[in-house]
Amino acid sequence: MIKTSLQHIESLRDGRSVYINGERVDDVTTHRAFAGSIEWLSNLYDFQHDHLELMTTVDPESGERYNRIWQLPKSPEDLKQRRMALEAWTGLSCGFLGRAPDHVASCISGMVMGIERFEQYDKVRAQNLRNYYRYARDNDLYLTYVIINPQADRSKSTGEQADEFLTAGIAAEDEQGITIRGAKMLATGGIMANEVLVTCLQPLKKGEEEKYAVSFAIPMNAPGLKILSRKSYEEHNQSVFQNPLSSRFDENDALLYFDNVKVSWDRVFVHRDTDMCMAQFHETPAHVYQNYQAQVRLMVKMRFLAGVAYRTAEMNGIINLPQVREKLGQIAAEAAISESFVNGMESKGSYVGEYFVPDRHLLYASQVIAQQLYPKFISRLRDLAGGGVIMLPSSTQDFANPEMRELIEKTQQSPIANAVERVKFFNLAWDAIGSEYASRHTQYEMFYSGATFVTKGASFRAFDWKRSASLLDTFASQYDLNEEI
């Protein structure tokens, strides 16, 4: 099924238990904290209808079309075509939807590309995963995931916390399935999603923490599942003119609390196995494939922000100043770094069985660089903008007052735009680089892939040190102590 925006919106009216501002939400699709973002997100599905050749591919077995977010590439060309679809989709939000439907779809697809590892572990669980992949793909589901445990006392491991079920774990099990109790984070996009993948990406102690070593998928309206939303930026930024990003692209983040949630056995992919919890990500293409999608999104976002930088210089009439062009040159180079990593991951990709996947080390290298680069990139944009992003009208109502409008038109001047156009642009710039929403995005880009020691550790492990050492040794073997020029 290639669903439409209306079908996706209707699918969210399922009785899910979402809480915000001290109350349970009756209908997330109409609540002022979520409705705008849900409506915009749902338009992604209409876009795929309008661009079927770009956004979908055909299942050779059934002859049915499905979104390329679920595609398992069997050649470099397949991977490139899929990236073009992801690039087009994320371009609609300028890269500001970090957990759009293509992210967790990439994760599940990566697991399926490594299904042999699941079969080595448990053939029944492997078949569960195959079946779920087809179900999610064929029903065009939007998935989120929760793979991180609540922080609590970070000097202690998961099993050492004061509350045994602070972190979601198996509280009971029977012939029908497992019962889950406790919390997981960070369900970014969860309020707009159909289902959630629940597992753990953090290391767990073997022999002590098996109750937390699970992997399963359930609907967002599962009985006992409570969705605790953070503050909604959309709710406090209703004007699109003033807040064009936060009013429409607030995918939200939520903590999920499992109040004795029952999960049937056919939805369980990993059961009480700490090794397999890690292997599902790192011994299959899953971790690389999902984060490759994230780097495609970041590439688009950096491209957009470079446009913000250039327009800022144009708007302020400083585009021809040598020092400004120097700064823009640096911004252009940094945007190109992101794009180069994506291109490199594709061109240096390799086969895992029958599937062609992006290069692992370039993926991890891109994460290390992005964590350092993004906050500096935003700082450069703020430096270019100066006070222009602060001294703006208080709201669109200022333009409705003739006296105030006259003053605005007198004081909001630009060599390339009238007052309304100038205010419109700098509202957008501030929403992208300096608002509370923008600050959340800076934090997100710095930590969504893990702490810096995690990404650097992954880069260390994935790098071909033997090749470097061989090059060193080959050169060093060409001379000795007695060699003279």
VEXDO-460254 format. One line per 2 residues: number of its first residue (from 1); their letters; for each residue x negated, y, z negated of C-alpha. Coordinates in steps of 0.1 Angstrom, whole numbers. Each point is the difference from the previous one (the first is absolute). Example, Ala and Ser with C-alpha at 12.3 -4.5 7.8 and 13.67 -1.06 7.14 Angstrom:
<recs>
1> AS> -123/-45/-78 | -14/34/7
</recs>
This chain:
<recs>
1> MI> 0/0/0 | -13/34/10
3> KT> 20/20/-25 | 11/36/2
5> SL> -2/29/-24 | 36/-4/-10
7> QH> -5/-37/-7 | -30/7/-22
9> IE> 18/26/-20 | 29/-23/-5
11> SL> -23/-28/-11 | -11/22/-30
13> RD> 35/2/-13 | -5/-33/-18
15> GR> 5/8/-36 | -37/2/-8
17> SV> -8/14/-35 | -19/32/5
19> YI> -6/24/-29 | -10/37/1
21> NG> 5/30/-23 | 14/-23/-27
23> ER> 28/-14/21 | 7/-30/23
25> VD> 5/10/36 | 33/-12/16
27> DV> -11/4/36 | -36/8/9
29> TT> 10/10/35 | 21/30/-12
31> HR> -20/10/-32 | -18/33/4
33> AF> -32/-15/-12 | -2/-25/28
35> AG> 25/6/28 | -21/23/22
37> SI> -30/-24/0 | 22/-30/6
39> EW> 17/17/29 | -33/10/16
41> LS> -16/-34/-6 | 30/-18/16
43> NL> -6/20/32 | -31/-22/5
45> YD> 24/-28/10 | 17/22/26
47> FQ> -34/8/14 | -8/-36/5
49> HD> 33/-4/19 | -10/29/22
51> HL> -35/-14/7 | 5/-38/1
53> EL> -30/-7/22 | -24/20/-23
55> MT> 15/-10/-33 | 11/-36/5
57> TV> -13/-33/14 | 17/-33/10
59> DP> 0/-32/-19 | -9/-26/26
61> ES> 20/-27/-18 | 33/18/-4
63> GE> -3/27/26 | 11/26/-25
65> RY> -18/33/-6 | -14/10/-33
67> NR> -20/30/-13 | -37/-1/6
69> IW> -7/6/-37 | 5/-38/-2
71> QL> -22/-8/30 | -27/-26/-4
73> PK> -26/12/26 | -16/-27/21
75> SP> -23/22/19 | -18/34/-2
77> ED> 27/14/23 | 28/-12/-24
79> LK> -17/18/-29 | -3/32/20
81> QR> 36/-1/12 | 11/-5/-36
83> RM> -21/29/-12 | 15/22/26
85> AL> 35/-9/-14 | -12/7/-35
87> EA> -16/33/11 | 32/11/16
89> WT> 22/-9/-30 | -23/17/-26
91> GL> -3/30/23 | 37/8/-7
93> SC> -9/7/-37 | -34/14/8
95> GF> -15/-28/-21 | 17/10/-32
97> LG> 19/-33/-5 | -26/-22/-16
99> RA> 23/-30/-5 | 22/2/31
101> PD> 13/-34/12 | -32/-8/19
103> HV> -22/-4/-31 | 13/-30/-19
105> AS> 11/-16/33 | -37/1/9
107> CI> -8/-17/-34 | 25/-28/6
109> SG> -11/-4/36 | -37/-2/-11
111> MV> 9/-28/-25 | 18/-19/28
113> MG> -31/3/22 | -19/-17/-28
115> IE> 27/-26/-6 | -26/-28/-1
117> RF> -12/13/-33 | 35/-2/-14
119> EQ> 3/-36/14 | -32/-9/-18
121> YD> 15/13/-32 | 36/-14/4
123> KV> 18/-10/31 | 34/8/-15
125> RA> -11/35/-9 | -15/5/34
127> QN> 33/-9/16 | 18/24/-23
129> LR> -23/28/13 | 6/-10/36
131> NY> 38/0/-5 | -1/33/-18
133> YR> -21/17/27 | 25/-11/27
135> YA> 30/11/-22 | -15/35/-6
137> RD> -11/4/36 | 32/-12/16
139> ND> 22/22/-24 | -23/30/5
141> LY> -4/4/-38 | -18/29/-16
143> LT> -23/-15/-27 | -19/17/-28
145> YV> -23/-17/-25 | -11/2/-36
147> II> -35/-15/-5 | -14/21/-29
149> NP> 6/-6/-37 | 10/29/-24
151> QA> -31/17/-13 | 7/-1/-38
153> DR> -32/-7/-18 | -25/-3/28
155> SK> -28/-12/-23 | 20/-33/-2
157> ST> 9/-26/26 | 36/-7/11
159> GE> 4/-28/-25 | -15/19/-29
161> QA> 26/29/-1 | 21/4/-31
163> DE> 31/-10/19 | -3/-34/17
165> FL> 25/11/26 | -11/35/6
167> TA> -12/-13/34 | 25/-20/20
169> GI> -5/-37/-5 | 17/-33/-1
171> AA> 23/-2/-31 | 17/-33/10
173> ED> 5/-24/28 | 24/-27/10
175> EQ> 12/-20/30 | 14/31/16
177> GI> -30/22/-3 | -20/23/-23
179> TI> 11/28/-23 | -21/32/0
181> RG> -3/25/-29 | -20/31/-2
183> AK> -11/30/21 | -20/6/32
185> ML> -10/30/19 | -2/19/24
187> AT> 31/-5/21 | -7/28/25
189> GG> 30/2/23 | 19/-26/-20
191> IM> 31/21/-4 | 3/0/39
193> AN> -11/-36/5 | 20/-32/3
195> EV> -23/-24/-18 | -31/-1/-21
197> LV> -31/-22/1 | -11/-6/-36
199> TC> -35/-13/-8 | -33/10/-15
201> LQ> -31/15/18 | -19/4/-33
203> PL> -23/-28/-13 | 17/-23/-25
205> KK> -18/-23/-25 | 1/-36/10
207> GE> 14/-22/-27 | 16/29/-19
209> EE> 21/22/23 | 17/-25/24
211> KY> 34/13/-10 | -8/32/19
213> AV> -15/-18/30 | 31/-1/22
215> SF> 10/12/34 | 37/3/11
217> AI> 25/22/18 | 34/11/-11
219> PM> 27/25/11 | -1/34/-17
221> NA> 35/-6/-14 | -10/-33/-17
223> PG> 19/-4/-33 | -22/13/-29
225> LK> -23/21/22 | -2/36/-13
227> IL> -16/27/22 | -13/29/-20
229> SR> -7/30/23 | -26/26/-6
231> KS> 10/37/4 | 15/6/34
233> YE> -18/28/20 | 29/-1/25
235> EH> 25/8/-28 | -19/32/-9
237> NQ> -8/10/36 | 33/-1/19
239> SV> -9/27/26 | -17/-15/31
241> FQ> -12/34/11 | -18/5/-33
243> NP> -11/-36/-6 | 1/-18/33
245> LS> -21/-30/-12 | 12/-5/-36
247> SR> 37/5/9 | -1/-29/25
249> FD> -31/-22/-6 | 2/-6/-37
251> EN> -2/-38/1 | 0/0/-38
253> DA> -18/-24/-23 | 17/-22/-26
255> LL> -9/-23/-28 | 19/-33/2
257> YF> 11/-17/-32 | 11/-37/3
259> DN> 26/-7/-27 | 0/-38/3
261> VK> 3/1/38 | 6/-35/16
263> VS> -20/-8/30 | 9/-31/20
265> WD> -28/-25/9 | 3/7/37
267> RV> -10/36/-6 | -32/-10/-19
269> FV> -33/1/19 | -25/-3/-29
271> HR> 8/-17/-33 | -22/2/-31
273> DT> -33/1/20 | -25/28/-7
275> DM> -23/-10/28 | 28/-1/26
277> CM> 12/34/-12 | -32/15/13
279> AQ> -4/-24/29 | 33/10/15
281> FH> -15/34/7 | -37/-6/4
283> ET> -2/-34/16 | 26/8/26
285> PA> 1/32/22 | 27/15/-23
287> HV> -21/26/-18 | -18/11/31
289> YQ> 31/1/22 | 21/20/-25
291> NY> -28/25/-6 | -7/3/37
293> QA> 35/13/2 | -8/24/-27
295> QV> -30/13/19 | 21/4/32
297> RL> 24/21/-21 | -29/20/-15
299> MV> -14/7/35 | 33/16/10
301> KM> 2/19/-33 | -35/14/5
303> RF> 8/10/35 | 31/19/-12
305> LA> -19/17/-28 | -27/11/25
307> GV> 28/16/20 | 11/18/-32
309> AY> -36/13/-4 | -3/13/35
311> RT> 34/17/-1 | -9/16/-33
313> AE> -30/16/16 | 21/11/30
315> MN> 28/14/-23 | -25/21/-19
317> GI> -19/12/31 | -33/-15/-10
319> IN> -3/-28/25 | -29/17/18
321> LP> -21/7/-31 | -32/-22/2
323> QV> 2/-10/-37 | 37/-11/6
325> RE> -9/-20/31 | -28/-17/-20
327> KL> 26/-10/-26 | 24/-12/26
329> GQ> -28/-20/16 | -6/-18/-33
331> IA> 37/-7/-3 | 1/-13/36
333> AE> -29/-23/-7 | 16/-14/-31
335> AA> 33/-6/18 | -20/-18/27
337> IS> -16/-22/-27 | 34/-15/-9
339> ES> 8/-6/37 | -34/-15/6
341> FV> 5/-25/-28 | 33/-12/15
343> NG> -15/-3/35 | -30/-18/-15
345> ME> 21/-25/-20 | 18/-9/32
347> SK> -31/-3/23 | -19/-19/-26
349> GS> 29/-22/-9 | -3/-38/1
351> YV> 22/-31/2 | 13/-17/-31
353> GE> 13/-32/15 | 22/10/29
355> YF> 5/36/-13 | -21/31/7
357> VP> -4/22/-31 | -19/32/-7
359> DR> -35/0/-13 | -1/-5/-38
361> HL> -31/20/-9 | 10/31/21
363> LY> 34/-2/-18 | -16/1/-34
365> AS> -26/26/11 | 29/22/12
367> QV> 17/-2/-34 | -32/10/-18
369> IA> -5/30/22 | 37/10/0
371> QQ> 1/1/-38 | -28/26/0
373> LY> 10/18/32 | 37/8/-6
375> PK> -3/23/-30 | -29/19/16
377> FI> 21/2/32 | 29/15/-19
379> SR> -24/24/-18 | -12/13/34
381> LR> 35/7/11 | 8/19/-32
383> DL> -32/20/5 | 12/10/35
385> AG> 35/9/-11 | -10/22/-30
387> GG> 29/19/-16 | 22/-3/31
389> VI> 15/-32/-13 | 9/16/-34
391> ML> 14/34/9 | 31/-12/17
393> PS> 37/9/-4 | 17/-16/-30
395> ST> 26/-18/22 | 19/2/33
397> QD> 25/22/-18 | -25/28/1
399> FA> 5/2/38 | 38/4/-6
401> NP> -6/33/-19 | -5/28/27
403> EM> -22/20/-23 | -22/-29/-9
405> RE> -1/-13/36 | -13/34/11
407> LI> -28/-2/-25 | -8/-36/9
409> EK> -3/10/36 | -23/29/-9
411> TQ> -23/-21/-22 | 0/-35/15
413> QS> -19/8/32 | -21/-21/24
415> PI> -16/6/34 | 18/-31/14
417> AN> 34/-1/-19 | 28/20/-13
419> AV> 8/1/-38 | 24/-30/1
421> ER> -24/-21/19 | -29/9/-23
423> VK> 20/-8/-31 | 12/-32/15
425> FF> -36/-11/8 | -15/9/-34
427> NL> 29/-18/-18 | -9/-31/20
429> AW> -37/5/-8 | 6/3/-37
431> DA> 22/-30/-1 | -28/-20/17
433> IG> -30/12/-20 | 10/17/-33
435> SE> 35/-8/-12 | 8/-26/-27
437> YA> 9/-23/29 | -34/7/16
439> SR> -18/-7/-33 | 17/-34/-2
441> HT> -13/-8/35 | -35/10/-9
443> QY> 2/-24/-30 | 15/-26/22
445> EM> -27/1/26 | -27/-2/-26
447> FY> 14/-30/-19 | 26/-20/21
449> SG> -28/-24/11 | -13/-3/-35
451> AT> -26/17/-22 | -32/10/18
453> FV> -20/-28/-16 | 25/-25/15
455> TK> -3/13/36 | -37/4/-3
457> GA> -2/-36/-13 | 20/-12/29
459> SF> -23/19/24 | -30/-16/-16
461> RA> 14/-35/3 | 11/4/36
463> FD> -32/16/14 | -24/-22/20
465> WK> -30/4/-23 | -18/-29/16
467> RS> -1/18/34 | -14/31/-16
469> AS> -26/-20/-20 | -9/-19/32
471> LL> -7/32/19 | -21/12/-29
473> DT> -20/-32/-3 | -5/-2/38
475> FA> -16/34/0 | -20/-5/-32
477> SQ> -15/-33/14 | -16/20/29
479> YD> -28/14/-22 | -20/-9/-31
481> LN> -26/13/-25 | -29/1/25
483> EE> 18/16/29 | -15/33/12
485> I> 11/24/27
</recs>
